[in-house]
Amino acid sequence: VVLQVENLWKQYRLGLVGTGTIKDDLARFWAKLRGKEDPTLKIGEANDRQTIAGDYVWALQDINFEVKQGEVLGIIGKNGAGKSTLLKILSRVTQPTQGQIKMKGRVASLLEVGTGFHPELTGRENIFLNGAILGMSKSEIRSKFDEIVDFSGIGKYIDTPVKRYSSGMYVRLAFAVAAHLEPEILIIDEVLAVGDAEFQKKCLGKMKDVSGEGRTVLFVSHNMPAIRQMCQRAISLKNGRLLHDGTSYEVIDEYLQLSTGLEDGIVPENYDAAIHGRNGKLLIKKVHLVDEDGKPIKKILFRQTLKVLVEFDALEEVDDCYLQVCVKNLEGEFITYTATIDQNRFLSLKIPEGKHYITLNTSFELIPGSYILDTGFFTIRGHDTYDSIPEIYKFEVLHVASNEMMSYPWNNPFGYINTSGSWDLSPGLSWKNPQYV
């Protein structure tokens, strides 16, 4: 274990610096010298942006976790959840109100664009400045200098004062310095989003190399695919509290489930769909995955055929529409779709006025995981939308299979859709059939 966080709390007072009086400031200072608890400490509000009452706020509350050597830990949560406050405490930028942190080795932090850079110094001088702050000798920094400049891709501007750098150039140089000066613990906040796609790819590759060398990485990002790719383990924060600690797949799925849409498949009467182009002729009321008996199901077996039941009202006759059902992951990426349209002959549905039901029988072979449905009625020709309801029904594909196998054969999913096909073996090869339990 190279990092251990025990009973960590951090409180801020809103609107003021200090306690507000000289007497209380002196009492706080005297208590700190004697190692006593802050006598002015008050019970504060949770760090909930919807709540504005109170003068004190707990940015972090009772945080406990540990990180082992060589581990890449993802830290996720909404804005204001306490991620940056946690990293600032770990980087020793600020002190915790209560609790303690035990760390082994040098820590390099990349918390925001330009952190640790002196704007008047050149890129070259800032590399040596950062290395000195990390406790490295000048000869050690020189040995890494060319590698840092090459990785950053800004060699042409290395002798230019960094105050003239763009935010992208700042991040390029800052990450190159932090990653190459061999810290035991590398802390990275949501700064890579400033870089371009090519540089982000380089950074993710470098972080993998760093962890492969036995060094530890703490990675904060709102980019869930990057967290999945980089981290085997993750923690999520909400209103300053540690919400979940587990594998990155488990933590990300739980986090994303907190912010999805209607989810239960029922559209409320007061649902405002104007932003989705609803023209009022067709109104979707319910969308469910159903079993053979027509009962809604939230969990389906791997390789199980899906039935999508859509209940809707036609306020007038419509004769030029089709129904589309899209499957997305919880990160909002579209995986696949099915529709009533015949793309070869442009056949359209003719729907009389009244209440109707449509059942779609599909054969998606989705890999185990959590998914959500988008549903809508659209015109065959043109770009009109009769009704469109995003994120209306959330469901889970289990590892247990419906046939052929007892379970999905791998611990972690690969991709999203299982594509089947036939394989021809060359002479000398033969099939083996392992028994999955």
C-alpha positions in Angstrom: 0.0 0.0 0.0 1.5 3.3 -1.1 -1.5 5.6 -0.2 -3.8 5.3 2.7 -6.6 7.8 3.4 -8.2 7.5 6.9 -11.3 9.4 8.1 -10.7 12.4 5.8 -12.9 15.5 6.3 -12.5 18.9 4.7 -14.7 21.9 5.7 -14.9 25.3 4.1 -16.5 28.5 5.3 -18.5 30.2 2.7 -17.9 33.9 1.9 -15.2 34.5 4.5 -11.5 33.8 5.0 -10.8 32.7 8.6 -13.3 32.7 11.4 -14.4 36.3 11.1 -12.9 37.5 14.4 -9.4 37.9 15.7 -10.3 36.2 19.0 -11.5 33.0 17.2 -8.5 33.1 14.8 -6.1 33.2 17.8 -8.1 30.4 19.5 -7.9 28.3 16.4 -4.1 28.9 16.1 -3.4 28.1 19.8 -5.4 24.8 19.5 -3.5 23.9 16.4 -0.1 24.4 18.2 -1.2 22.1 21.0 -2.5 19.5 18.6 -6.1 20.0 19.7 -9.3 20.0 17.6 -10.4 23.4 16.1 -12.7 25.0 18.7 -14.5 27.0 16.1 -15.4 23.9 14.0 -19.2 23.8 13.4 -21.5 21.3 11.9 -21.8 22.2 8.2 -24.1 21.4 5.3 -23.3 18.6 2.9 -21.7 19.8 -0.3 -25.0 19.8 -2.2 -25.3 22.6 -4.8 -29.1 22.6 -4.4 -28.8 23.6 -0.8 -27.8 27.2 -0.1 -28.4 27.4 3.7 -25.6 27.6 6.2 -22.2 29.3 6.4 -20.2 26.1 6.4 -19.9 23.3 3.9 -18.3 19.9 4.1 -16.4 19.4 0.8 -15.3 15.9 2.0 -16.9 13.7 4.6 -15.4 10.6 6.2 -13.3 9.4 3.1 -11.5 6.1 3.6 -9.6 4.1 0.9 -6.2 2.8 0.1 -4.2 2.4 -3.1 -1.6 -0.2 -3.8 1.7 0.2 -5.7 1.3 0.1 -9.5 -2.5 0.5 -9.3 -4.4 3.0 -11.5 -7.3 4.4 -9.5 -10.1 6.3 -11.3 -12.0 8.9 -9.4 -15.4 9.9 -10.8 -18.3 12.1 -9.7 -20.4 15.1 -10.7 -19.0 18.6 -10.6 -18.8 19.7 -7.0 -18.6 16.1 -5.7 -15.2 16.8 -4.0 -12.8 15.2 -6.5 -10.5 18.2 -6.9 -10.6 18.9 -3.2 -9.4 15.3 -2.5 -6.6 15.6 -5.0 -5.5 19.0 -3.6 -5.2 17.4 -0.1 -3.3 14.4 -1.5 -1.0 16.8 -3.3 -0.5 18.8 -0.1 -1.9 22.0 -1.7 -4.3 22.2 1.2 -4.7 20.6 4.6 -7.6 18.3 5.7 -9.8 19.5 8.5 -9.7 16.1 10.1 -8.2 12.7 9.3 -4.8 11.7 8.0 -3.1 10.5 4.8 -0.2 8.1 4.7 1.9 8.2 1.5 5.1 6.6 0.3 7.3 8.2 -2.3 7.3 11.4 -4.4 4.1 12.8 -5.7 3.7 14.6 -9.0 0.4 16.5 -9.5 -1.3 17.9 -12.6 -4.4 19.5 -11.1 -5.2 22.3 -13.5 -3.7 24.0 -16.5 -0.4 25.8 -15.5 -0.2 24.3 -12.0 3.4 24.7 -10.7 4.5 26.7 -13.7 6.0 30.2 -13.3 4.5 32.3 -16.2 7.6 34.4 -16.6 10.0 31.5 -17.0 10.5 29.6 -20.2 9.4 26.0 -20.8 13.0 24.9 -20.3 13.3 26.7 -17.0 10.0 25.4 -15.8 11.0 21.8 -16.5 14.0 22.2 -14.2 11.9 24.1 -11.6 9.3 21.3 -11.5 12.0 18.7 -11.2 13.6 20.5 -8.3 10.2 20.7 -6.6 9.9 17.0 -6.9 13.3 16.6 -5.3 15.3 15.6 -8.4 18.9 16.6 -9.1 19.8 18.7 -12.1 21.6 15.7 -13.7 18.5 13.6 -13.3 16.4 16.2 -15.0 18.9 16.7 -17.8 18.8 12.9 -18.5 15.0 13.2 -19.0 14.9 16.6 -20.7 15.0 15.5 -24.4 12.4 12.8 -23.7 10.1 15.4 -22.1 10.4 17.9 -24.9 9.9 15.2 -27.5 6.7 13.9 -25.8 5.3 17.4 -25.4 5.6 18.2 -29.1 6.4 21.8 -28.4 10.2 21.8 -28.8 10.1 24.8 -31.1 8.7 26.9 -28.2 10.7 25.4 -25.3 12.7 28.7 -24.8 9.5 30.9 -24.9 8.0 32.1 -21.6 5.1 29.9 -20.8 2.8 32.9 -20.3 2.6 33.0 -24.1 1.5 29.3 -24.3 -2.0 28.3 -25.2 -3.9 26.1 -22.8 -3.1 23.1 -25.0 0.6 23.8 -24.9 0.5 24.2 -21.2 -1.1 20.8 -20.7 1.3 19.2 -23.1 4.4 20.4 -21.3 2.9 19.9 -17.8 1.9 16.3 -18.4 5.2 15.5 -20.0 7.1 16.9 -17.0 4.8 15.1 -14.5 4.9 11.8 -16.2 8.6 11.6 -17.1 10.2 12.9 -13.8 9.6 9.5 -12.2 7.2 10.2 -9.3 6.1 7.2 -7.3 2.5 8.6 -7.3 1.1 10.5 -10.3 -2.1 12.6 -9.7 -4.0 13.8 -12.7 -7.1 15.9 -12.6 -9.5 16.7 -15.6 -6.8 18.5 -17.6 -6.3 16.1 -20.5 -9.6 17.3 -21.9 -7.8 20.4 -23.0 -5.5 18.5 -25.3 -6.4 17.3 -28.7 -7.3 13.7 -29.5 -3.8 12.7 -30.6 -2.3 14.0 -27.4 -4.9 12.4 -25.2 -4.1 9.0 -26.8 -0.4 9.6 -26.0 -1.2 10.5 -22.4 -3.3 7.4 -21.8 -0.6 5.3 -23.3 2.0 6.9 -21.1 -0.1 6.4 -18.0 -0.3 2.7 -18.8 3.5 2.6 -19.1 3.9 4.4 -15.8 1.7 1.9 -14.0 3.5 -0.9 -15.8 6.7 0.4 -14.2 5.2 -0.1 -10.7 4.2 3.5 -10.1 0.7 4.5 -9.0 -1.7 6.8 -10.9 -4.8 8.6 -9.5 -6.9 9.7 -12.5 -9.9 12.0 -12.4 -11.9 12.3 -15.5 -15.5 12.7 -16.8 -14.5 10.6 -19.8 -15.9 7.3 -18.8 -14.4 5.3 -21.7 -11.0 6.6 -20.7 -11.6 5.5 -17.1 -12.8 2.0 -18.3 -9.7 1.7 -20.5 -7.2 2.9 -17.9 -8.4 1.8 -14.5 -9.2 -1.6 -13.2 -10.5 0.0 -10.0 -12.5 3.2 -9.4 -14.2 5.2 -6.6 -17.1 7.6 -7.0 -17.9 10.6 -4.9 -21.2 12.3 -4.3 -21.7 15.5 -2.2 -18.3 14.9 -0.6 -18.9 11.3 0.4 -17.4 8.1 -0.9 -20.3 6.5 -2.7 -18.8 3.3 -4.2 -15.4 1.6 -4.4 -15.0 -1.4 -6.8 -14.1 -2.4 -10.3 -14.2 0.4 -12.9 -17.1 -1.3 -14.7 -19.2 -1.6 -11.5 -18.5 2.0 -10.3 -19.1 3.6 -13.7 -22.4 1.7 -14.2 -23.7 2.7 -10.8 -22.6 6.3 -11.3 -24.2 6.6 -14.8 -27.4 5.1 -13.5 -27.8 8.1 -11.2 -28.1 10.5 -14.1 -30.1 8.7 -16.8 -33.6 9.7 -18.0 -37.0 8.2 -17.4 -35.7 4.7 -17.0 -39.0 3.0 -16.0 -40.5 3.1 -19.4 -43.5 5.3 -18.5 -43.8 8.8 -20.0 -45.4 11.2 -17.4 -48.4 13.4 -18.5 -46.4 16.6 -17.9 -43.4 15.4 -19.9 -42.0 18.3 -21.9 -40.7 16.8 -25.2 -40.6 20.1 -27.2 -36.9 20.0 -27.3 -37.1 16.6 -29.0 -39.2 17.8 -31.8 -42.6 16.4 -30.7 -45.3 17.6 -33.1 -48.2 16.2 -31.1 -49.7 13.8 -33.6 -48.3 10.7 -32.0 -47.6 10.5 -28.2 -45.5 7.6 -26.8 -46.9 6.5 -23.4 -44.9 3.4 -22.5 -41.9 1.5 -23.7 -41.0 -1.9 -22.1 -39.0 -5.0 -22.7 -41.4 -7.8 -22.2 -41.2 -11.6 -21.8 -43.3 -14.1 -23.6 -46.2 -13.5 -21.2 -46.1 -9.7 -21.9 -44.6 -8.9 -18.5 -42.0 -6.1 -18.3 -38.5 -7.3 -17.6 -35.4 -5.3 -16.5 -32.9 -8.1 -16.6 -32.5 -10.4 -19.6 -30.3 -13.4 -20.3 -27.3 -13.2 -22.6 -28.4 -14.1 -26.2 -32.1 -13.9 -25.2 -34.4 -12.5 -27.9 -35.8 -9.2 -27.0 -39.4 -8.0 -27.3 -40.0 -4.3 -27.2 -43.5 -3.2 -26.5 -44.4 0.4 -27.4 -47.8 1.9 -26.3 -48.8 5.2 -27.9 -51.7 7.4 -28.8 -52.5 8.7 -32.2 -54.3 12.1 -31.9 -55.1 12.0 -35.7 -54.5 9.6 -38.6 -50.9 9.2 -39.7 -49.8 7.3 -42.8 -46.1 8.2 -43.4 -44.2 7.1 -40.3 -41.9 4.5 -38.9 -40.9 3.5 -35.3 -37.2 3.3 -34.3 -35.8 1.8 -31.1 -32.1 2.6 -30.4 -29.9 0.9 -27.8 -27.3 3.0 -26.0 -24.8 2.3 -23.2 -25.1 4.4 -20.1 -22.4 6.7 -21.3 -24.8 7.8 -24.1 -23.0 6.1 -27.0 -25.3 4.5 -29.6 -24.7 0.8 -29.9 -27.3 -0.4 -32.4 -30.9 0.1 -33.4 -33.9 -1.6 -35.0 -36.9 0.0 -36.8 -40.2 -0.9 -38.5 -39.0 0.6 -41.8 -38.2 -1.5 -44.8 -35.2 0.3 -46.2 -35.5 -1.2 -49.6 -39.1 -0.4 -50.3 -39.7 2.5 -47.9 -42.8 0.9 -46.5 -44.5 3.1 -43.9 -46.9 2.5 -41.1 -50.5 3.7 -41.4 -51.9 4.5 -38.0 -55.5 5.4 -37.4 -56.6 7.7 -34.6 -56.7 6.0 -31.1 -54.6 4.0 -28.7 -52.2 1.4 -30.2 -49.5 -1.1 -29.3 -46.5 -2.2 -31.4 -44.3 -5.1 -30.5 -40.8 -5.4 -32.0 -39.2 -8.8 -32.0 -35.4 -8.3 -32.2 -32.3 -10.5 -32.0 -29.7 -8.2 -30.5 -26.9 -10.3 -29.0 -25.7 -7.7 -26.5 -22.7 -8.4 -24.3 -23.5 -8.4 -20.6 -23.8 -4.9 -19.2 -26.3 -2.1 -18.6 -28.1 -0.4 -21.5 -30.9 2.1 -22.2 -33.4 2.6 -24.9 -34.3 5.6 -27.1 -37.6 5.4 -28.9 -39.3 7.6 -31.5 -41.7 7.9 -34.4 -40.3 9.7 -37.5 -41.6 10.5 -41.0 -40.5 8.3 -43.9 -39.7 11.4 -46.1 -38.3 14.6 -44.7 -37.0 15.2 -41.2 -40.2 15.6 -39.1 -40.4 13.9 -35.7 -43.8 12.8 -34.4 -42.4 11.9 -31.0 -39.0 11.1 -29.6 -38.3 9.9 -26.0 -34.6 9.5 -25.1 -33.4 7.2 -22.3 -36.9 5.8 -21.6 -36.1 2.3 -20.4 -33.0 0.9 -18.7 -32.2 -2.8 -18.7 -29.4 -5.1 -17.9 -28.0 -8.1 -19.9 -26.9 -10.8 -17.4 -23.9 -13.1 -17.7 -26.2 -16.1 -17.6 -27.0 -17.3 -21.1 -30.3 -18.5 -22.5 -28.9 -21.5 -24.3 -25.7 -23.2 -25.5 -23.6 -22.0 -22.5 -24.3 -21.8 -18.8 -22.8 -18.3 -18.6 -21.0 -15.7 -20.6 -17.5 -17.1 -20.7 -15.4 -14.1 -19.8 -15.2 -12.0 -16.6 -15.2 -8.6 -18.4 -17.2 -7.7 -21.5 -15.5 -7.1 -24.8 -17.4 -4.7 -27.0 -21.2 -4.5 -27.0 -22.6 -6.9 -29.6 -21.8 -10.6 -30.1 -21.4 -11.3 -33.8 -21.8 -14.9 -34.7 -20.3 -16.6 -37.8 -18.8 -19.7 -39.1 -15.0 -20.5 -39.0 -13.1 -22.8 -41.4 -10.1 -24.5 -39.9 -7.0 -25.4 -42.0 -5.9 -29.1 -42.1 -4.3 -30.1 -38.8 -6.5 -28.0 -36.6 -9.4 -29.3 -34.6 -12.1 -28.0 -32.3 -12.1 -28.2 -28.5 -15.2 -27.6 -26.5 -14.5 -26.3 -23.0 -17.3 -26.7 -20.5 -18.3 -23.3 -19.0 -19.7 -23.4 -15.5 
